[in-house]
Amino acid sequence: MKHCLVASLPLLLGLNVIFSLQFAPKTTTKTATTRSTTSRRQWLTSAAGIFTVAVASSAVHAETSLVSKIQGPIQDSIAPGHWVGQFLGLNSKKETWDFAANTPEEVSRAIVDVLNELSPDRKNKLYMPEFKIQTANNKKIHVLTWTRLEWLDTLDVTLVPIPSKGGAGTGDGNGVGCVAKASFFATGFLPTNIPLAPLVNIAMAWFPFASPGPRGEMLQEFRLRALRGLVTKKLEERTVTPNLFV
C-alpha cells in the first residue's frame, strides 16, 4: 500500500495543482500588474492531505531529507521555477551590491562567514533553516537553501572586481573594489522531498507562483535585503575569516 501511494503521488499532486489553478488568488506586484498566481504555501493548504503524507517526517526534523539531498542539486541545475519567475519578480529578485572598499576575496569570505554564523532563530526568520554552500571563491558564491518544508531556493552571487575609490583597497592594497551581483530565486513549485519533483516542476515551469515573505515583501527580496545588511556589517567590522573558499 505504501509503495502504491508513493508511485501515485505525482498524479495526485497534479490533480491538486489543477485544483489550485482553478482557485488561484490575484497577486498585485510593485508595478501594479495583477496576475493570476498562487503561492507555494497556499498550494500546501489546498493539497494538505496528500502533502502531509509526503513530508510529515521532514517537517519534524530540521535536517534536509535524503530525497532532497539527492534531488536538490538536480533541481538547482535546471531551476524550472526560475524560467518564468525571473521575469515576473514574484519568486525571484536580483540586486547589485557595491563594495568599493573591499576586494572580491573579502566580500566572498564575508558572505560565507555570514551564512555560517547565522543563528537558528535568524535562519528561521529568513525561511532557510537548512542550506548548502556549493561554490565559494573570489568569483562566485552559489548556495542551495531549503525551507522547513524543503522548498528549494538558490542564492547566486557573482563577484566582479572594480577600481576602488581613492585607488586603494582595504584588503591587499591593490586598489580593487567589488560589485556583487546577487540573485535569490525559487527553483520549483514543488518541494524537493517529493519524489520526481524536478520532473514535475519542469512540466509546471509555465505556471507563475509567488513566494511571499514577511511584512508584505516578496521572500527573495526580504532575504537579499537582510543578507546585504549582514555582509556590510561584517565587512565594516573587518572580522572576515581567511581561506574559506570551497
C-alpha positions in Angstrom: 0.0 0.0 0.0 2.8 2.4 0.9 4.6 1.7 -2.4 1.3 2.4 -4.3 0.9 5.7 -2.5 4.4 6.8 -3.4 4.0 5.7 -7.0 0.8 7.6 -7.5 2.0 10.7 -5.6 2.9 12.7 -8.8 -0.5 12.0 -10.3 -2.3 13.0 -7.1 -0.2 16.1 -6.8 -1.0 17.0 -10.3 -4.7 16.9 -9.6 -4.3 19.1 -6.6 -2.3 21.6 -8.6 -5.1 21.7 -11.1 -7.4 22.4 -8.2 -5.1 25.2 -7.0 -5.0 26.7 -10.5 -8.8 26.9 -10.7 -8.9 28.9 -7.4 -5.6 30.8 -7.7 -5.9 34.2 -6.0 -4.9 37.5 -7.5 -1.5 38.9 -6.5 -0.5 42.5 -7.1 3.1 43.3 -7.8 5.0 46.5 -7.1 4.4 47.5 -10.7 0.7 47.3 -10.1 0.4 44.4 -12.5 -2.2 41.9 -11.4 -1.6 38.3 -12.3 -3.4 35.1 -11.5 -0.9 33.4 -9.2 -0.8 31.2 -6.2 1.9 30.8 -3.5 3.5 27.6 -2.5 2.1 28.0 1.0 -1.4 28.5 -0.4 -1.0 25.4 -2.6 0.2 23.5 0.5 -3.2 24.3 2.1 -5.2 23.1 -0.8 -3.1 19.9 -1.1 -2.7 19.4 2.6 -4.0 15.9 2.8 -1.6 14.4 0.2 1.3 16.7 1.0 1.2 15.8 4.7 1.7 12.2 3.8 4.7 13.1 1.7 6.5 15.5 4.1 5.3 14.9 7.6 8.6 13.3 8.7 10.8 16.0 7.1 8.7 18.8 8.7 9.6 17.4 12.1 13.3 17.1 11.5 15.5 20.1 10.9 18.0 18.2 8.7 17.3 18.0 5.0 15.8 14.7 3.9 17.7 12.2 1.9 15.3 12.7 -1.0 16.0 16.4 -1.0 19.8 15.9 -0.8 19.5 13.7 -4.0 17.0 15.8 -5.9 18.2 19.2 -4.7 21.3 19.5 -6.9 19.3 18.2 -9.9 16.6 20.8 -9.5 19.1 23.5 -8.8 20.9 22.8 -12.1 17.7 23.2 -14.2 15.7 25.5 -11.9 12.4 25.4 -13.8 10.8 27.7 -11.3 13.2 30.4 -12.4 12.5 30.2 -16.2 9.4 32.3 -16.0 9.7 33.6 -12.4 12.8 35.7 -13.2 10.7 37.9 -15.5 7.7 38.3 -13.1 9.6 39.2 -9.8 7.2 37.1 -7.7 9.7 34.4 -6.7 12.9 35.9 -7.9 15.0 39.0 -7.0 18.2 40.5 -8.3 20.3 43.2 -6.7 23.7 44.8 -7.2 25.8 45.4 -4.1 28.6 47.9 -4.3 31.6 47.3 -2.0 34.1 49.9 -3.4 36.5 49.5 -0.4 36.6 45.7 -0.4 38.2 43.1 -2.7 36.1 40.2 -4.2 38.0 37.9 -1.9 36.9 39.8 1.2 33.3 40.0 0.0 33.3 36.3 -0.7 34.6 35.4 2.7 32.2 37.8 4.4 29.2 36.2 2.7 30.4 32.7 3.7 31.0 33.9 7.3 27.6 35.5 7.5 25.9 32.3 6.3 27.9 30.0 8.6 27.3 32.3 11.6 23.5 32.5 11.2 21.8 31.5 14.4 18.9 29.0 14.3 16.5 31.8 15.0 17.8 34.0 12.2 17.7 31.0 9.8 14.1 30.5 10.6 13.3 34.2 10.2 15.0 34.0 6.7 12.9 30.8 5.9 16.2 28.9 5.2 16.8 26.6 8.2 19.0 24.4 6.0 21.5 25.4 3.3 24.5 24.1 1.5 27.3 26.2 0.1 28.2 24.6 -3.2 30.7 27.2 -4.5 32.6 29.9 -2.8 35.5 31.7 -4.4 36.5 35.2 -5.4 34.3 35.0 -8.5 31.1 33.2 -7.4 29.0 32.2 -4.4 26.4 29.5 -5.0 24.2 28.3 -2.2 21.3 25.9 -2.0 18.7 26.8 0.6 15.8 24.8 1.9 12.7 25.9 3.8 11.4 23.9 6.7 9.1 22.0 4.3 12.0 21.7 1.8 11.2 24.0 -1.0 14.5 24.7 -2.7 15.6 28.3 -3.3 19.0 29.3 -4.7 21.3 32.2 -3.8 23.7 33.1 -6.6 26.3 35.9 -6.3 28.7 36.9 -9.0 31.7 39.0 -7.8 33.2 41.5 -10.2 36.4 43.4 -9.3 36.4 47.2 -9.9 38.9 50.0 -9.2 38.2 51.2 -5.7 37.5 54.7 -4.7 40.7 56.5 -3.8 42.8 53.9 -5.6 43.5 51.8 -2.6 41.7 48.7 -1.3 41.4 47.8 2.3 42.3 44.1 1.8 45.6 43.7 -0.1 46.3 47.3 -1.1 45.9 46.6 -4.8 43.2 49.3 -5.3 40.5 46.8 -6.2 36.9 47.0 -5.0 34.0 44.8 -5.8 30.5 44.7 -7.3 28.4 41.7 -6.2 25.5 40.8 -8.5 23.2 38.9 -6.2 20.2 36.8 -7.2 17.9 34.8 -5.0 15.2 32.7 -6.7 12.8 29.7 -6.3 13.9 26.7 -8.3 10.5 25.0 -8.5 6.9 24.9 -7.4 7.1 21.6 -5.6 9.5 20.9 -2.7 12.4 18.6 -3.4 11.4 16.0 -0.8 8.6 14.8 -3.1 9.7 12.0 -5.4 10.2 13.1 -9.0 9.7 16.8 -8.0 12.3 18.1 -10.6 10.4 16.4 -13.4 7.0 17.6 -12.2 8.4 21.1 -11.8 9.6 21.1 -15.4 6.1 20.3 -16.5 4.9 23.2 -14.3 7.5 25.7 -15.4 5.0 27.8 -17.2 2.9 28.2 -14.0 3.5 31.6 -12.2 3.7 31.3 -8.4 4.6 33.7 -5.7 7.0 33.4 -2.7 5.5 35.8 -0.2 7.7 36.9 2.8 7.1 38.9 6.0 5.6 42.4 6.1 4.3 42.2 2.6 7.7 41.8 0.9 8.4 39.0 -1.5 10.6 36.4 0.2 13.6 36.7 -2.0 13.7 40.5 -1.7 13.5 40.2 2.1 16.3 37.6 2.2 18.6 39.7 0.0 18.0 42.9 2.0 18.8 41.1 5.2 21.9 39.4 3.8 23.2 42.6 2.4 22.9 44.3 5.7 24.7 41.4 7.5 27.5 41.3 4.9 28.0 45.0 5.1 28.2 44.9 8.8 30.7 42.0 8.7 33.0 43.9 6.3 32.8 47.1 8.4 33.9 45.0 11.4 36.8 43.6 9.4 36.4 40.2 11.0 36.2 38.0 8.0 37.8 34.6 8.2 40.6 33.8 5.7 40.7 30.8 3.4 37.1 29.8 3.5 36.7 29.1 -0.2 35.1 25.8 -1.1 
